[in-house]
Amino acid sequence: MSDWLETLAELDAAGVPHVLVTQAEVLGSAPREAGAKMVVTGDTLHGSIGGGSLEFQAAAVARGMLGEGQRAPQIEKSILGPDMRQCCGGAVTLLFEPFYPAAFTLALFGAGHVAQALVHVLDGVPLRLLWIDEREGVFPTALPSFVRALSIQDPLAAIAQIPAGAHALVMTHSHERDFQLVRALAGRDTLASLGLIGSETKWARFRRRLRDDGIDAERIAWIRCPIGLPGLKGKRPAEIAIAIAAQLLLDTAEVGMPDGFGEHG
């Protein structure tokens, strides 16, 4: 993998906005060839398009885009002459492509009909989704780029991979597995929210078991069950998924989303 691809992946995983600068065209003499790339963040540079004033000015343009929250690519042309304090004499065309991290992370336990419908509904929303199921062959063959599917015999082991501030939803094929996961996730006080699919009757049983296991009453009250925006009563997987997605987006909006949330970046 190219260094710049690794850098993009690392910055995205770390949640750092960045701009990929590509020297798209070179006419005459220039310090670097067409295709040279540099990644710019608010305070770092990765790679190089040749150094000197060209690189300094390109970094300034990229940081200006980040500061303004600009999401559309931008093209700049520069002549490498005395005004640039570079004597190459050629000209270059630079392509600036801004990238912004996912707005939030969702850990989704279970890959049944509702979960698959939910992933479909969320396609296009700027999020990172960790999708966990213990069964083999349950994930769709083609997954959206924002999804990381994890097939693991013990889904409880995946809890350690959920980052702070993430949202979690539990909807596995087993009520007992649901309970084990909810009990373990209730102990993660860094989660933004925790939801469980099920009826009021199911939740009443779970509440009693959680109390018996010593889970604090305030923590139990924090768990949401049933899930889905109140008032949307459809029973089809797609209808349930829409209600869950709407509630999730309201939850994330309440803590403040980055500018441009909902746009493709």
N, C-alpha and C positions, 0 to 999 in steps of 0.2 A: 504494500500500500504506500502511496506517495505521502511524504511528510505533511503536506498541506491537508490531505484527506484525514490523516490522524489528528491533526490540530483541530479541524472542524468538528470531528467527533468528540474530542476531549472538551472543547469549549461548549458544545451543545449539552453534553452530559453534565458539565459544571454550571449550566444556566447562564453563560456569559454571552451577551450580544456581540456580534462581530461582523466584519465586512471582508469578503474575499475580493482582492484586487488582482485582476488578470491583465497582463500586457497582451492585449488582443491582436495588435498589429504593429509592425515596425517598418518604417520607411527610412532607408539610409542606415547610418550608424547609430547604435544605441548600446548602453552597457549590458543589457540582457536581451535574449531572444524572445520572439513571440511565444506566448504560452507561459512565460515566467509568472509566478504567483506569489502573493504576500497576503497574510491574514492580519487584520488590524482589529484590536479591541480598544476600549477606552484608554488603556494605559500600557499596552504591549504591542510589539510587532513580532510576527512569525514569518520566516522566509524573507525573500528580498526580490525586488524588481530592478536592482542595480545600484541602490544607494544614492547618495547625493541629494540635490535639491528636488529631483523628480520624486524620489521616495518620500522625502519630507513633506512635499506638497500633497502627494497621494494619501499619506497618512492623515493629513489635516482634513482633506475632503471626506475620507471615510469616517473620521471621528465627528465631523459635522453632520453627516448623515445619521449616525447613531444618536447624537444629541437631539436631533429633530425628530427621531423616530421614523425616519424615511424607510419605506419598505420596497419601493420600486427600484430596479437596477438603474444605474446611471453610467453614461459614457463621457469621458473627458479626453480631449486631444491636446498634446503638448509638443512644442518644438524645442529640441534640446540645443538651444543657442545661448548667447551671452545673458539674456534675460533670466535664464534658468541656472546661470553660473555652471553650465555644462557645455563643453566644447565638442560634443560628439557630432553635432550638425544634423542629426536625423530627426525624425518625428515619431511619436508613439501614440497609440490609442489605448486607453485604459478602460476596462470594464469593472465597475464597482457593484458587487452583489451583497446586499445586507442580509443577515440571518439573525433571527431572534429566537431565544429558547422557548420551549413549550411553556404555556401559561401555568399548567399544573400537572401533577402526576396522579394517575388513578391505578390502584391495585385492584384487579377484578378476579375474584376467586370463583371458578366455575365456568364451564364452556358449553352450557346447555342452550336451549332455544332463546331464552330471554337475553342471556349474555351475548350470544352471537348477534341478535337484533340490536343490542345496545352498542356493540362495536360498530355496526353498520351506521347507526344513527350518529355516532360521534365522529365518523370520518369527515374530516374537514375542520374540526375543532382543534386549535393548537394545544394539544396535550400529549403527554407521554403515558402509554398504557402498558402496565405489566399484567399479563394475562396468565393465570395459574390454574392448572387442572392436573389431577393425578392420573387420569385415564389416557391411554394412548389412542391416537387417531381421532381425537375429538375436535381439534382445531381445524379451521378451514385451510385448504391447500395454499391459497393466496391470502396473505395478510397485508393490511395497510402498513405503510412505512412507520407510523407512530406506535405500532404494536410490537411488543416483545413477548412472545409466547414462551411459557416455561412449563414443560411437562415433567412433573416431579412426583415421586411416590408419596412423599410426605409434604403436603402443601404448607404445613406449619413451618417447615424449614425456610420457606420463601419469605417469611415475615421479616427476617433480618435484612432482606434486600430492599425493603420499602423505605424510601428516603423520608426524612422529616418534612412535615407539611403536606404529605400526600393524603389523598382520599382513598378509602377502602370500601369495597362492596363485596358482600358474601352471598353467593347464590349457587352453591354446589348441588350435586345430585343426591346428597345425603344429609338428612337433618342432623345426624350425629356429627358429621364433619363440619357442618355449619356451626354447631355449638362449640366444637373445639376451636375453630378459627375465631369466632366472636370472643370467646373467653381469652384467647391469647392476644388478640388485637386490642381488646379493652385495656390491656396493660401497656400499650404503646401510647403514652400521653403526648407524643409529638405528632400524632395524626391530626389532620384537619377535620376529618369526619369519618364515621363508621356506620354503614348501613347494612341491613340484613333483609333479604327478601322473605316474605312470609305473611301469614295472617295474624290477626290479633291473638287468636288462640295459640298459635305457635310461639308468639312473642311472650305470652303470659307464662308458658312452660319454661321458656329460656330464662326469663327474669327470675323465676323461683330457683332454677338451678344455679344461676350466676350468684344469687344471694347466698345460697347454700355453700358455694365455693369461696365465699369471702370477698366477692367483688363489691366495691363501695357503691352505695345506692346512687350517689351523684354520677358516678361513672356509668352505671347502668342506664340512668335517665338520659345520658348523652348519646347513647346508641339509638339509631333511628330504625324502627320497624313498625309497620310496613314502610317500604320505600316508594318513592314516586310522588310527584307533585299532587297534593290533595285536590280532589275534585275530578281528576282524570281516572275514570273507573273502568276503562276498557280492559278486557281479559286476554286479548291476543298478544303474543310476544312483542310484536312491533308497537302496539299501543302501550304496553307496560314499559318498554324501552324508552319510548318518547317521554313518558311521565318521569322516569328515573333521570334521563338526560336533562330534562328541564329543571328538576330539583337540584341536580349537580351544578348546573350552570348558575343557578341562583345562589347556591352556597359559595361558589368561587367568586361571583360578583360582589358578594357581601364583604369579602376580605380585600377587594380591590384588584382588578385585573390590569395588566399593562395596557398602555395605549395601543390601539389597533387590534384588541382582542376580537377574534372572530374573522380577521382578515387572513388571507393566505400570505405568508411571508417567505 
